[in-house]
Amino acid sequence: MINVIPPALIFIIGAFLVPLFKGKAKSIYLLLLPVLSFINLIYIPVGTHGTINFLDHQIIFCNIDRLSLLFGYIFHIIAFLAILYGINMGNDNVSMAGLFYAGCAIGVVFSRDLISLFCFWEMMTIGSVLLIWARKTKKSIEAGFRFILVHFFGGVILLVGIILYIYENGSIEFGYIGLDGLGSYFIFFGFGVNCAWPIIHSWLTDSYPEATIVGTVFLSAYTTKTAVYVLARAFPGAEPLIWIGAIMAAFPIFFAVIENDLRRVLAYSLINQVGFMVVGIGIGTELSINGTAAHAFAHILYKALLFMSVGSIIYRTGKVNATDLGGLYKTMPLTCIFCIIGAASISAFPLFSGFVSKSMVMSAAADKHLIIIWFVLLFASAGVFHHAGIKVPFFAFFSHDSGIRTKEPPLNMLIAMGITAALCIYIGCFPDMLYSILPFPVDYEPYTMSHVISQLQLLFFSALAFTFLLLAGIYPAEIRAINIDTDWLYRKGAAGFLWLLENPLAWFGNQVKATFFVTIPQSCIWFSRNPLMALKMAGNSIALAVFEESFTKEKVERIRRRIVEELTDYPGDVIRYSHVGTTVIWVMGFLLAYLIIYIVSGRIAV
């Protein structure tokens, strides 16, 4: 029985009502929708709500507990900020797709059964790809197609896992699953596709930079974070996640350092930050799960702020490559400040949000004596400061002077960035607010003297290394180039597969089709018109081919003329009783073939 209004329903239905409003009424409606849904969420008590019976199972659309509530809060907040950020653009397609996408993500978070979760999961893919296609460029269309193919592939894996899991356990409840049984592994990998695990991660860096300015803000918040949520719900303590997360945290650094497109740099740093969350899930302690949830909350805000800052640059200049920018602090000082706040947050500077969340995961790794993992995360922390904390604001607003003289983005974009920046600072200065809504009771103090000093040392030495490498000319130069990632494998592999289908395999198929469906049937029809005469012509042709050299020239010419005459005259005069003879010949032929097959197969001893 549905006794509350599921927050996902408000977003999804609200998305389809957007075209009914015009002008200022539309702006007010778009801003009020997430606010009203948030108020509705606050008044929903903890527990199970919104249930219906389906095929002897219970579908649960709204299950409220501390973990789902934290993700529900931040998903509402970022939906409001993204709508505020793009309200001046008046693009109904983006607004509708963004609300639908956010609603589906919220639906995933509050689902407590595998059937409704899967439905929202796949609907989320539709909403996200529409945000990519909304840009309407050749690159965005192609990236959108690749995006949807990868995610539908992941959806198929997830569906197979769900079916197997229900068959194995007889329950559709979505809770702790663990790596126990074939179905659970399929579900595990299905979630991993959306989490941008290594090797299959390139859908993210390929598609996010090609979305609209507002679309990228939406995309940065939902797909990977819903994957983090379901992994935290279903697979806490799964050891493979520790190593998967460590690789995720480390490898994007090398790509981001040489990347020219600033939104692609941020996309790589997004994978890097999700890696910390995945490690926390794999460790599986209360501290690490709290760290994962806190870091997801903080990351959604500061990553959105960074994408908003770069989006504002694109909005005013139409440029996004580091080689084309620089010196913008002169004419876009507020955007520059907001970008620096986002950079400080992702780099985990004290008094900024990343400091109070990322450190929880690293402390959990240290408590479990995972020394190698701890050093990998330390390296990843220094690396993200290099490519997202320094590189993005430095090359966009400082570096060389590009000569571009523009102005700040519209007021609504500045307000959205200002609110997001304020939240990043507030969480960093007063972490108790965030800690109070985490899944487990918190007994953690980030602002110890040793932690603050060690983090500042890491950051300052990283900044010193960046400066030294830059002045020495060793730091990788920003060049106008396309960097090859793992997507090259399926791009080229798909092109090669299509060539194989269109050329040799198509030719072979046509030959088989012509032989078995045209040549042989027509030959049988031709033969059946006068089998005796056909056999006679065949005998003459065989005799000529085999004994031509032993025949006299006159005999050879006579046989050839006879064959030509018979072919011309065929079928000729059919003997009245030839149909009886034809039947006898076919029957004898089938009997002979039958005997040959049995003799060859050894079933009849000769």
C-alpha positions in Angstrom: 0.0 0.0 0.0 1.3 3.4 -1.0 0.8 5.6 2.1 3.4 8.3 1.3 4.4 10.2 -1.8 7.8 8.7 -3.0 10.2 11.5 -3.7 11.2 9.9 -7.0 7.6 10.2 -8.2 7.5 14.0 -7.6 10.6 14.4 -9.8 9.5 12.1 -12.6 6.0 13.3 -12.9 7.2 16.9 -12.5 9.6 16.5 -15.4 6.8 15.8 -17.8 4.8 18.9 -16.6 7.6 21.3 -17.4 6.3 22.2 -20.9 3.0 23.4 -19.4 4.7 26.4 -17.8 6.0 29.5 -19.5 8.3 32.4 -18.6 8.8 33.2 -14.9 6.2 30.6 -13.9 8.4 27.9 -15.4 11.5 29.1 -13.5 9.5 29.2 -10.2 8.1 25.7 -10.9 11.5 24.3 -11.7 13.1 25.7 -8.5 10.1 24.7 -6.3 10.0 21.1 -7.4 13.1 19.9 -5.6 12.3 22.1 -2.6 8.8 20.6 -2.2 10.2 17.1 -2.7 12.9 17.8 -0.1 10.2 19.0 2.4 8.2 15.8 1.6 11.3 13.7 2.3 11.9 15.4 5.7 8.4 14.4 6.9 8.6 10.8 5.8 9.4 8.7 8.9 12.2 6.1 9.0 10.9 2.8 7.8 9.3 1.1 4.8 6.6 3.0 2.8 5.2 2.9 -0.7 4.7 -0.8 -1.1 2.7 -2.8 -3.6 2.3 -6.6 -4.1 3.5 -8.0 -7.4 3.6 -11.8 -8.2 3.8 -12.9 -4.6 6.5 -10.4 -3.9 6.5 -7.0 -2.3 7.7 -4.0 -4.3 9.1 -1.3 -2.0 9.4 2.2 -3.6 10.3 4.1 -0.5 12.5 2.7 2.3 14.0 5.2 4.6 17.1 4.5 6.7 20.2 6.6 7.5 22.2 5.5 4.5 19.4 6.1 1.9 18.4 9.3 3.7 21.9 10.8 3.4 22.0 10.1 -0.4 18.4 11.4 -0.7 19.3 14.7 0.9 22.3 15.4 -1.3 20.5 14.3 -4.4 17.8 16.9 -3.7 20.3 19.6 -2.9 22.3 19.2 -6.0 19.1 19.0 -8.2 18.1 22.4 -6.9 21.6 23.9 -7.4 21.9 22.4 -11.0 18.4 23.8 -11.9 19.3 27.2 -10.4 22.6 27.2 -12.3 20.9 26.6 -15.7 17.6 28.4 -15.2 18.6 31.3 -17.5 19.2 29.0 -20.5 15.5 28.1 -20.8 16.1 24.7 -22.4 13.1 22.4 -21.7 14.9 19.3 -23.0 17.7 19.7 -20.4 15.3 20.6 -17.6 13.0 17.6 -18.3 15.9 15.2 -18.7 17.7 16.5 -15.6 14.6 16.2 -13.4 13.8 12.7 -14.8 17.4 11.6 -14.3 17.5 12.9 -10.7 14.1 11.3 -9.9 15.3 7.9 -11.2 18.5 8.2 -9.1 16.4 9.0 -6.0 14.2 6.1 -6.9 17.3 3.8 -6.9 18.3 5.1 -3.5 14.9 4.5 -1.8 14.2 1.2 -3.5 14.4 -1.9 -1.2 13.6 -4.5 -3.8 15.6 -5.6 -6.9 12.8 -5.2 -9.4 12.0 -1.5 -8.7 15.7 -0.8 -8.4 16.4 -2.3 -11.8 13.6 -0.3 -13.4 14.9 3.0 -11.9 18.4 2.0 -12.8 17.6 1.6 -16.5 15.4 4.7 -16.6 18.3 6.6 -15.2 20.4 5.6 -18.2 17.7 7.1 -20.5 17.7 10.4 -18.6 21.5 10.7 -18.6 21.9 10.0 -22.3 19.3 12.7 -23.1 21.5 15.2 -21.2 24.4 14.2 -23.5 22.4 14.3 -26.7 20.9 17.7 -25.7 24.1 19.4 -26.8 23.3 18.4 -30.4 26.8 18.2 -31.7 28.4 15.4 -33.7 30.7 14.4 -30.8 27.8 14.5 -28.3 25.6 12.3 -30.4 28.4 9.7 -30.9 29.4 9.8 -27.3 25.7 9.4 -26.3 25.4 6.3 -28.4 28.5 4.8 -26.9 27.3 5.7 -23.4 23.9 4.0 -23.9 25.5 0.9 -25.4 27.8 0.5 -22.5 25.1 1.0 -19.9 22.6 -1.2 -21.6 25.3 -3.9 -21.6 25.7 -3.3 -17.9 22.0 -3.4 -17.4 21.8 -6.8 -19.1 24.5 -8.1 -16.8 22.6 -6.7 -13.8 19.3 -8.2 -15.0 20.9 -11.7 -15.4 22.3 -11.4 -11.9 18.9 -10.4 -10.5 17.2 -13.3 -12.1 19.8 -15.8 -10.9 19.8 -14.3 -7.4 16.0 -14.5 -7.1 16.1 -18.1 -8.4 18.9 -19.0 -5.9 17.3 -17.2 -2.9 13.6 -16.9 -3.6 13.6 -13.2 -2.5 13.7 -9.9 -4.3 14.7 -7.9 -1.3 17.6 -5.5 -1.8 19.9 -5.5 1.1 23.2 -7.2 1.9 24.0 -9.6 -0.9 27.7 -10.4 -0.6 29.8 -12.3 -3.1 28.1 -15.6 -2.6 26.7 -17.3 -5.7 26.8 -16.7 -9.5 23.9 -14.2 -9.3 25.6 -12.0 -6.8 28.7 -11.8 -9.0 26.6 -10.7 -12.0 24.9 -8.0 -9.8 28.4 -7.0 -8.6 29.7 -6.4 -12.1 26.5 -4.8 -13.2 26.9 -2.2 -10.5 30.5 -1.9 -11.4 29.8 -0.6 -14.9 28.0 2.4 -13.5 30.7 2.9 -10.9 33.3 3.3 -13.8 35.6 0.6 -12.7 39.0 0.4 -14.4 39.0 -0.8 -18.0 35.2 -0.1 -18.4 35.6 3.5 -17.1 36.0 5.3 -20.3 32.3 5.8 -20.9 32.5 8.5 -18.3 35.5 10.5 -19.7 34.1 10.0 -23.2 30.6 11.3 -22.5 30.6 13.8 -19.6 32.7 16.4 -21.4 30.4 16.2 -24.4 27.2 17.0 -22.4 25.6 20.4 -22.1 26.9 22.8 -19.5 24.1 22.0 -17.1 23.9 18.4 -18.1 27.5 17.8 -16.9 26.6 19.1 -13.5 23.7 16.7 -13.3 25.8 13.8 -14.6 28.7 14.4 -12.1 26.2 13.9 -9.2 24.1 10.8 -9.9 25.3 7.8 -12.0 28.5 7.0 -10.1 27.1 7.9 -6.7 24.1 5.7 -7.1 26.6 2.9 -7.9 28.5 3.8 -4.7 25.2 3.6 -2.8 24.1 0.2 -4.0 27.6 -1.2 -3.5 27.6 0.1 0.1 24.2 -1.4 0.6 24.9 -4.8 -1.0 28.6 -5.5 -0.8 30.2 -3.8 2.3 33.4 -5.6 3.2 33.9 -7.2 -0.2 37.7 -7.4 -0.4 38.0 -7.1 -4.2 36.5 -3.5 -3.9 39.6 -2.5 -1.9 41.9 -3.2 -4.8 39.5 -2.0 -7.4 39.1 1.3 -5.6 42.8 1.7 -5.1 43.4 1.3 -8.9 40.5 3.8 -9.5 42.1 6.3 -7.2 45.6 6.0 -8.8 45.4 5.5 -12.6 43.3 8.6 -13.6 46.1 10.8 -12.4 48.3 9.9 -15.3 45.6 10.6 -17.8 44.5 13.9 -16.2 48.0 15.4 -16.1 48.4 15.2 -19.9 44.7 16.1 -20.8 44.0 19.4 -22.4 40.2 19.5 -22.1 39.5 20.8 -18.6 36.1 19.1 -18.3 37.9 15.8 -19.2 40.4 16.5 -16.5 37.6 16.8 -14.1 36.0 13.6 -15.4 39.2 11.7 -14.6 39.4 13.3 -11.2 35.8 12.2 -10.6 36.9 8.5 -11.1 39.8 9.2 -8.8 37.5 10.4 -6.0 35.0 7.6 -6.5 38.0 5.2 -6.0 38.3 6.5 -2.4 34.6 5.6 -1.8 35.0 2.2 -3.3 38.0 1.5 -1.0 35.9 2.5 2.0 33.1 0.1 0.9 35.6 -2.7 0.5 37.1 -2.2 4.0 33.6 -2.5 5.4 34.0 -1.1 8.9 31.7 1.5 10.4 34.4 4.2 10.0 35.0 3.4 6.4 31.3 3.2 5.4 30.8 6.6 7.2 33.8 7.9 5.3 32.4 6.6 2.0 29.0 8.3 2.7 30.6 11.5 3.9 32.9 11.7 0.9 30.1 11.0 -1.5 28.1 13.9 0.0 31.1 16.3 -0.1 32.3 15.1 -3.5 28.9 15.8 -5.2 29.1 19.4 -4.0 32.7 20.3 -4.8 32.7 18.3 -8.1 29.5 20.2 -9.2 31.2 23.4 -8.2 34.2 22.7 -10.4 32.0 21.7 -13.3 30.0 24.8 -12.8 33.1 27.0 -12.9 34.4 25.4 -16.1 30.9 25.5 -17.5 30.8 29.3 -16.8 34.0 29.7 -18.8 32.5 27.7 -21.7 29.3 29.8 -21.5 31.3 33.1 -21.8 34.2 32.1 -24.0 33.1 28.9 -25.9 36.5 27.4 -25.0 37.4 24.6 -22.7 41.0 23.6 -23.6 43.8 24.7 -21.3 45.8 25.8 -24.4 43.1 28.3 -25.3 42.5 29.8 -21.8 44.4 31.8 -19.2 44.3 35.2 -17.6 40.5 35.0 -16.9 40.9 36.1 -13.3 41.0 39.7 -14.5 37.5 39.6 -15.9 35.9 36.6 -14.0 37.2 37.1 -10.5 34.1 35.6 -8.7 34.2 32.5 -10.9 37.9 32.2 -10.2 37.3 32.3 -6.4 34.6 29.7 -6.7 36.8 27.4 -8.8 39.6 27.8 -6.2 37.2 26.8 -3.4 36.2 23.7 -5.4 39.9 22.9 -6.0 40.7 23.3 -2.3 37.8 21.1 -1.4 38.8 18.2 -3.7 42.4 18.6 -2.6 41.3 18.1 1.0 42.7 21.4 2.4 41.8 22.0 6.0 38.6 24.0 6.5 37.2 22.6 3.2 34.8 19.7 2.8 37.2 17.1 1.3 39.4 17.3 4.4 36.8 16.0 6.8 35.5 13.2 4.5 38.5 11.8 2.6 40.6 11.5 5.8 38.0 9.1 7.3 38.6 6.5 4.5 42.4 6.8 4.9 42.1 6.4 8.6 40.0 3.3 8.2 42.7 1.9 5.9 45.3 2.7 8.5 43.2 1.1 11.3 43.0 -2.1 9.3 46.8 -2.0 8.6 46.3 -1.9 4.8 49.7 -0.2 4.4 49.9 -0.6 0.6 46.4 0.7 0.1 47.1 3.7 2.4 50.2 4.7 0.4 48.2 4.4 -2.9 45.5 6.7 -1.4 48.2 9.1 -0.2 49.7 9.1 -3.8 46.1 9.6 -5.2 45.6 12.6 -2.8 48.7 14.3 -4.0 47.8 13.5 -7.6 44.3 15.0 -7.4 45.8 18.2 -6.0 48.1 18.3 -9.0 45.5 17.8 -11.8 42.3 19.2 -10.2 43.5 21.4 -7.4 46.2 23.2 -9.3 45.9 22.5 -13.0 42.3 23.5 -13.6 42.3 26.9 -11.9 45.9 27.6 -12.9 45.5 27.1 -16.6 42.0 28.5 -16.8 42.5 31.7 -14.8 46.3 32.3 -14.6 49.1 30.7 -16.6 49.6 32.7 -19.8 47.3 35.5 -20.8 45.1 34.3 -23.6 43.9 37.8 -24.3 40.2 36.9 -23.7 38.3 39.7 -22.1 34.8 38.6 -21.1 32.5 39.1 -18.1 31.1 37.0 -15.3 28.3 34.6 -16.1 24.7 35.5 -15.3 23.6 36.1 -11.7 21.8 32.8 -11.3 25.0 30.9 -12.2 27.0 33.0 -9.7 24.4 32.4 -7.0 24.4 28.6 -7.6 28.2 28.5 -7.5 28.2 30.8 -4.4 25.8 28.5 -2.5 27.7 25.4 -3.4 31.0 27.0 -2.4 29.5 28.1 0.9 28.4 24.5 1.6 31.9 23.3 0.8 33.4 25.7 3.4 30.6 25.1 6.0 31.1 21.3 5.9 34.8 21.8 6.2 34.5 24.1 9.2 31.6 22.4 10.9 31.7 18.7 10.1 29.4 17.7 12.9 26.4 18.6 10.7 27.5 16.1 8.1 28.6 13.5 10.7 25.2 13.7 12.4 23.5 12.2 9.3 26.0 9.4 8.6 24.9 5.8 8.7 26.7 4.9 11.9 27.5 6.9 15.1 30.7 9.0 14.5 33.6 9.0 16.9 36.1 10.7 14.7 37.9 14.0 15.0 39.5 15.3 11.7 41.1 18.4 13.2 44.0 16.9 15.2 47.3 18.6 15.1 49.1 15.7 13.5 46.4 15.3 10.8 46.3 19.0 9.9 50.2 19.3 9.8 50.6 16.1 7.8 48.0 17.1 5.2 49.4 20.6 4.8 52.9 19.1 4.3 51.5 16.8 1.6 49.8 19.7 -0.1 52.7 22.1 0.1 55.2 19.6 -1.2 52.8 18.7 -4.0 52.5 22.4 -4.9 56.3 22.8 -4.7 56.7 19.8 -7.0 54.2 21.2 -9.5 56.1 24.6 -9.5 59.5 22.9 -9.9 58.3 20.7 -12.8 56.6 23.7 -14.5 59.6 26.0 -14.2 62.0 23.2 -15.3 59.9 22.5 -18.4 59.4 18.9 -17.2 55.6 19.1 -16.5 53.7 17.7 -19.5 52.9 20.5 -21.9 49.3 21.2 -22.7 48.9 20.1 -26.3 46.0 19.9 -28.7 45.7 16.2 -29.0 43.4 13.3 -28.3 44.6 10.9 -25.6 44.0 7.2 -26.1 42.1 5.5 -23.3 40.6 2.0 -23.0 37.6 3.1 -25.2 40.0 2.8 -28.1 39.6 -1.0 -27.8 35.9 -1.1 -28.3 35.9 1.8 -30.8 38.4 0.1 -33.1 37.2 -3.3 -32.2 33.6 -2.4 -33.1 34.8 -0.8 -36.4 36.7 -4.0 -37.2 33.8 -6.2 -36.4 31.5 -4.1 -38.6 34.0 -4.4 -41.5 34.1 -8.1 -41.0 30.3 -8.2 -41.1 30.0 -6.0 -44.1 32.8 -7.5 -46.2 34.0 -11.1 -46.0 31.1 -12.5 -43.9 28.5 -10.7 -46.0 30.2 -12.1 -49.2 30.2 -15.6 -47.7 26.6 -15.2 -46.6 25.5 -14.2 -50.1 27.4 -17.1 -51.6 25.7 -19.5 -49.2 22.4 -17.9 -49.9 22.8 -18.1 -53.6 24.0 -21.7 -53.5 21.4 -23.2 -51.1 18.4 -21.0 -51.8 18.8 -20.3 -55.5 21.2 -22.5 -57.4 20.4 -25.9 -55.8 16.6 -25.4 -55.8 16.6 -24.2 -59.4 18.9 -27.1 -60.4 16.5 -29.5 -58.8 13.5 -28.0 -60.6 15.4 -28.1 -63.9 16.5 -31.7 -63.3 12.9 -32.8 -62.4 11.5 -31.7 -65.7 13.1 -34.7 -67.5 15.4 -36.6 -65.2 16.4 -39.2 -67.8 17.4 -36.6 -70.4 19.3 -34.7 -67.7 21.2 -37.8 -66.6 22.0 -38.5 -70.2 23.4 -35.0 -70.7 25.3 -35.4 -67.4 26.7 -38.7 -68.6 27.8 -37.2 -71.9 29.5 -34.3 -70.1 31.3 -36.6 -67.7 32.4 -38.9 -70.6 33.7 -36.0 -72.5 35.6 -34.5 -69.5 37.2 -37.9 -68.6 37.8 -39.5 -72.0 38.3 -36.5 -74.3 41.9 -37.3 -75.0 41.2 -40.9 -75.9 38.3 -40.0 -78.2 38.8 -39.1 -81.8 38.3 -35.6 -82.8 35.1 -36.4 -84.7 33.6 -38.3 -81.7 34.4 -35.3 -79.4 32.7 -32.9 -81.8 29.7 -35.2 -82.1 29.3 -35.5 -78.3 29.6 -31.7 -78.0 27.0 -31.1 -80.6 24.7 -33.7 -79.0 25.0 -31.9 -75.6 24.3 -28.5 -77.2 21.3 -29.9 -79.0 20.0 -31.6 -75.8 20.5 -28.4 -73.8 18.6 -26.4 -76.4 15.8 -28.9 -76.7 15.6 -29.6 -72.9 13.3 -30.8 -71.5 12.3 -32.2 -74.9 9.7 -34.9 -75.3 9.0 -36.3 -71.9 8.0 -40.0 -72.0 4.5 -40.6 -70.8 5.5 -42.8 -68.0 8.5 -40.6 -67.1 6.8 -39.4 -63.9 6.7 -43.0 -62.7 10.4 -43.4 -63.6 11.2 -40.1 -61.9 9.5 -41.3 -58.7 11.5 -44.5 -58.8 14.8 -42.7 -59.4 14.2 -40.3 -56.4 13.2 -43.2 -54.1 16.2 -45.2 -55.1 18.4 -42.1 -54.7 17.1 -41.5 -51.1 17.5 -45.2 -50.2 21.1 -45.1 -51.5 21.9 -42.0 -49.6 20.4 -43.5 -46.5 22.5 -46.6 -46.8 25.7 -44.7 -47.4 25.1 -42.5 -44.3 24.6 -45.6 -42.1 27.5 -47.4 -43.6 29.8 -44.4 -43.0 28.6 -43.9 -39.5 29.4 -47.5 -38.6 25.9 -48.5 -37.7 25.8 -51.3 -40.3 28.7 -53.7 -40.4 29.9 -54.4 -43.9 
